[in-house]
């Protein structure tokens, strides 16, 4: 949406700011022109609750923008919401690979390009507010919405969230979510998450801070409670940390429908907008103001932030209005294919005969068995609020068929190990596609949620509204809950392993054909111990978007190097992970999860953080490290440089990862990790080529939180330039932390 062409109070404010008038002055003048009713109108959605619910339940979620705080009399456009993050949920947009797949590229420049494409498609369809910068840390890989975030490490999450924000905000306001400590799906409406200040600031809030510093326009609060208070009305998180410590100047918004429990308390605590409809605030705030439970100063504080966020965005907007043709354009589909291929992670590639099985030799491949129920299924992720309705999805089977037009391809979709083995025995190569769907993991709205008296009490009374009166009738219909949740069970995963029948199929196929590749469709970690020894090649393909099948063929056939690296660690056993109860009403989060926990407890991972094989080989040498400083402003950044050489026989892409090991830190005794990620950079090299690679990095992961703020965990540190966490071939350099 562009600034209106005809003069309005809002367009005048935008023009004044562009001409150099201070934003605060322009916003204060705009605020004085609003009536009290219009100021209250800013604080929630524009659609009446029951009308919005009826449309959502009968027609689908977020097909068009959800408007919030639009005041047509003054030309105030409002916050026109579209969800994400795998693309624009509205219309028929480009489905990019899920965020976890993009995190596996370790390429923030590529993610910024994805963000630019998303911003263009969003703006072309009339929205200006993108609720798709999801950076919650998956404390446990069972979390159902792990696909919506980028990995297990705070630094990785922060840099990717910042990159997506930069890209989107060329055309729209970006919103980071869910603030904070949201990484349980089934219990998200009831669980209280307890975390001490050290865990909060060192781990669970660190990436949000980074994205706030990038200039994100909005912050969406979580459903869960944090240290005894619902996140949507948690004054410590919003006014204390977000604004007081970090200086956030944008707008805070609730998660949808159940994101707050008390209209006045949420406003006093610093929540600016209740999303997405006119609900609790419209029902209760007038009386709350009359009774003194909230004040007009609270209203004006939120109103200023809402107005300032919009004026700031439109004043900075320099990109031309994109045509509708950018949506699902050839360029964006090509970008989706590139991102999908770049993110696929090769976990295993053993020799069959004299050479590794992958990449497959196209000219020598006359027949191929493609096995598995997921091989020809449009499977881009869950069916919840992040679902993107792309007009076309290229499945694995289609991608391989189109890439191998001369080969005989046999597809076995049934859960039948004998049939799969028979097909594999008659083929040059067998590809088994196994993993998960929206029925196994994803956003979850179960039947008990829609009968929970505490949640239903947050709805306004239906009165004589036909939509409200019919709501109970709708819920009583068979299959109503499925229609709300997209027809999928979703939720937190019940197991970290493939289905038992998948393991049987893999072993049967591998016994019939030693040239077997297993392709895993997943978001989080998959424990593969019961079948991995039977096959020479294992590739994680993720939920890979609308061009995923083409991208899979690109990687398997070697048109693209296997360049993805794990954005999390994979344990050898579930017992090596933190406790996880998907139905918990209370849980404590400490600092220990993922690679950090495995390191502390001495458990060797099946695959460490950052691991991934290439079709070539790389060597690192000659690490130099700039001065490591601590302090503001910009005192936490440094760079390192390392020489990377492609020592193999073909072109490839490598990810240089920079880790820090505080000298003398004992993880168990000091409650601080023995190794933390500090930075990363990607580089493409021809066979035999060398390059000096500069790695941007931060000292923040080397700091521990104390009552007085951050201090170095150790004054000295060993810096490692590595190919993954714990890489024995890492090159190292000692360094000292100095105050800026």
C-alpha positions, 0 to 999 in steps of 0.5 A, a space after each residue: 500500500 502506498 501513501 494516499 495520493 490525495 492530501 490527508 492528515 496522515 500524508 501531511 505528517 509523512 511529508 513533513 517527516 520526509 522534509 525533516 520535521 521530527 517524528 515526535 512532533 508530526 505524530 503529536 500533531 496527528 494525535 491531537 486530530 483524533 477523537 477519543 473514540 478514534 484513539 481507542 479504535 487504534 488499539 485493536 483490530 477493525 473487524 467486529 469480532 464475530 464477523 472476523 471469526 465467521 470469515 476465518 472459520 468459513 473462508 480460511 485464514 488471512 486470505 486478505 489483510 487483517 486491518 488494525 487501527 485504520 482511521 479513514 477520516 485522517 487517511 491513517 492506513 492502519 496496520 494491514 496484517 499478513 502472516 508468514 514466515 514461509 511466504 505471504 499467507 494471503 492469496 496465492 503466493 510463493 511458498 518458500 522453504 520453511 525458515 528452518 530450511 533457510 537457516 540451514 543455508 547459513 547465508 544471511 544475504 540469501 535470506 535478505 533476498 527472500 525477505 525482499 521477495 516476501 515484502 514485494 508480494 505482501 505489498 502488491 496484495 495490499 498489506 503493510 505489516 508482516 507477522 512472519 519474523 519468527 525466531 523462537 528458540 526450539 529448546 527441544 526438537 519436538 516443538 511443533 512449530 520448529 519449522 517456523 524458526 531458524 535453528 537452535 543457536 541465539 546468534 544464528 536466530 538473531 542474524 537470520 531474523 535481522 536479515 529477513 527484517 531488512 529484506 521485508 522492510 523495503 516494502 512493509 513493516 516487519 514483526 518479530 515473534 513470539 516474545 518470549 519463551 514460546 517453544 511448546 505448541 500443545 500447551 501454549 495457551 496455558 503453560 507458565 515458563 519460568 526462567 531466571 535473568 541469566 537464562 533470559 538475557 544470555 539465551 532466550 532474549 538475545 536474538 530478539 535484542 539483535 532484531 530490535 537493533 536492526 530496526 524491526 517495526 513490530 514485536 508480537 507477544 507470545 500466548 504463554 505466561 513468563 515468570 507468572 504473567 501472560 506475555 501479552 500483559 507482561 510489563 517487565 518484558 515489554 516496558 522493562 526489557 524491550 523498551 527500557 533496556 533495548 530502546 525499542 521504538 516500534 509497536 507491540 501487538 498481541 498474538 491472535 484472539 487469546 494473546 491477552 487476558 485483561 484489556 486494561 492490564 495489557 494496555 498498562 503493561 505496554 501492549 499497544 494493539 490487540 490483534 486481530 479483531 475488535 475483542 476484549 479492548 472494545 468490550 472492556 476498555 471504556 469501562 476500565 478507563 471510567 473506573 481508573 483501571 487504565 488511563 488516557 495517558 496509557 491510551 495516548 502512549 500506545 496511540 503515539 507508538 502506533 502512529 509513529 510506526 506507520 509514519 516512520 515506515 511510509 516516510 522511509 518508503 522509497 521503493 515503487 509500488 510493485 505490480 500484482 505480477 510479482 506474486 508467484 513470479 518466475 523470479 520468486 519461484 527461482 529464488 525459492 528453488 535456490 533457497 531450497 537447494 542451498 539448505 538441503 543437508 547431506 548427513 552421510 555419503 559413503 562410497 558404493 564401489 570406488 566413489 561416494 553414491 552422491 551426486 548421482 550421474 545423470 547420464 548413467 542413470 537409466 532407472 530409478 525407484 522413488 519410494 515413500 508416501 511423501 514422494 508425491 505429496 505437496 508437503 510444504 509444512 503445517 496447515 496453520 497460520 504459516 500456510 502459504 497457498 502456492 498455486 503449484 507445488 513441485 513434489 519430489 517425484 515430479 522434480 526427479 521425473 522432469 530432471 531425468 526424462 530418459 530414465 524409467 522411474 517407478 514410484 511405490 507410495 504404499 507402506 509396503 516394505 516388500 513392494 518397495 524392495 522389489 521396485 528397488 531391486 529393478 532400479 539403478 538407484 533407490 530414493 526413499 522419501 520419509 519423514 513428517 507432514 502437518 499431521 505430525 508437527 505444526 500449529 495446533 488448535 485442539 478440541 479442548 482449546 475450543 471448550 476451555 472456559 477460560 479461553 471462551 470467556 475472552 470472546 465478547 458476548 454474541 448478543 444478537 449477532 447472527 455470527 456469534 449466535 451460530 458459533 456454538 452451532 458451528 463448533 458442534 458440527 462434526 469436523 469443525 475443529 479440523 476445519 479450524 486447524 486445517 485438517 491436521 493434528 499438528 502440535 508437538 511431535 510425539 517422537 523424534 524418530 521416523 515411523 517404524 514402517 519407514 525404518 522397515 522400508 528403508 532397511 528392505 530397500 537398502 538390502 535390495 539395492 545398495 545404491 539407496 538414498 534416504 531423503 528426510 522431510 522434517 523441521 526438527 532433529 530426527 534420530 536415525 540410529 535404528 536404520 542409518 547404518 544400512 544406507 550409504 546416503 542420507 539427505 535432509 530436504 526439509 519442507 522445501 517449498 513450492 520448488 522443492 522437488 526441482 531443488 531436490 533433483 538439483 542436489 541429488 544430481 549434483 547440479 548444485 553442491 550439497 551446501 546446507 549445514 545443520 542449524 541444530 545438533 542431532 542427538 544419538 538418543 532422546 535421553 540426551 535432550 532436556 525434559 519435554 512434556 507437551 502438556 505441561 502447565 509449568 516448566 523451567 527453562 535453563 541455559 542447557 539445550 542442543 549442542 550446549 547440553 551435549 557438550 556439557 554432559 559429554 554426549 557425542 551427537 549423531 551430528 553436531 551443530 553446523 555439520 553437513 557434507 559437500 560434494 567437494 572438500 575444504 581446508 581452513 588455514 591462517 586464522 587472524 582475529 580482530 580486537 575483541 571488545 565488550 561495550 556500547 555502542 557497537 563495541 560487541 562486533 569484531 571480525 576474523 579472517 581465514 583462508 578457505 581452500 577447495 581441495 576437491 575436484 569440483 566447485 562447491 560452497 562452504 560455511 565457515 563457522 566461528 566459535 569461542 571457547 572461554 578459557 578455563 570455563 567449566 560448563 557444569 561448575 560455571 553454568 556457562 557453555 564451553 563453546 559458543 557460536 560467534 559468527 559465520 560466513 559462506 563462500 563459493 569456490 572453484 576446484 583448487 581455488 582459495 579465498 581469504 574470507 572475512 567472518 563478521 562476529 560478536 562477543 555477546 555470546 561470550 558474556 554472562 549476565 549478572 545483577 549489574 549487566 553483562 560481563 565476560 565469562 572469561 577474560 581470555 578465549 580461544 577462537 575456532 574457525 571450524 566446519 562445525 561445532 567441535 571440528 577437530 580440524 578447526 584452526 584456532 587463535 587465542 584472544 582477550 576480551 577488552 572493554 570498548 
